Amino acid sequence: MSGSPLAEQIEHVEALPLIAKRRWLGIIIPAINFPLFAFSAYTTVTMYLAGIPTSSEDFISNILVMVATIGLGLLLPLWVPVYTSNYTLEVGGLKINRLLKKSVLLPYNAIARTEVYIREPGEIPEDAIKYTRDNAEKLKKTGFGFVDFTNSESNIVLLMSGRKIYMISPAKPRAFLKSLKKRSPKLTAKIVELNAKGKNIQELE
């Protein structure tokens, strides 16, 4: 017996693995900040119990270290994609999630346009790289805000919704785009392939 219609509409999107540099940052950030927070918290409590004035320089310094370390340990991963992002094509939209960051459910009808950047192995000419950088700068200057849910720079898909651009990195970007267009037939897209010969641009209607 086939699965239910609901199950058939839910599709897990294979994502590129998290690159080593980000994986190490994801380990180092809590490994450094949380022990420092614990030590500062212990020192602060000890000073308080010893009757040291809370207005003293040492006491205030410990409080500042506690705030800084817990802030970096929890907030930095919100801004920098140091943990693996996952993507799922659900009934109501594309679900994107990552550890310590609030999940996003992006309705299909809210995605105005998609741009797919595929970087082939090998050395890429500078003018091709410059094209991608210039395009990103143009989008930023027109008021778009980028939300990074990528795991790698090899494949990057830009999903434009409102004044935000959600960045993801599916392992098979063409297959992902095909599945996405089935759910949103009117979606327009651009595919940019970067290789040793330069760039190849394809517009899809």
Order of alpha helices (4+ residues) and beta strands (2+ residues): alpha-beta-alpha-alpha-beta-beta-beta-beta-alpha-beta-beta-beta-alpha-beta-beta
